[in-house]
Amino acid sequence: MEYGISPLPENPVPAMAYVPYQQLEAVYGVEQGLMAGTIFPVLDKPFYGCGGNKR
């Protein structure tokens, strides 16, 4: 609370997430799923930071 200002709003509103059911037709193997953090290829969205730009 630097300068007496809170980083959060006074009355925050909770968010709602939507995750569709995944089809078991296409799944990663055990090793690849552990590395990716998911067994579903459509959910494999690596985070590169800085929008993927290397400056």
Secondary structure, DSSP 8 states (H G I E B T S, - for coil): -GGG--SS-SS------------TTS---HHHHHHHT-S-GGG-----SGGG---
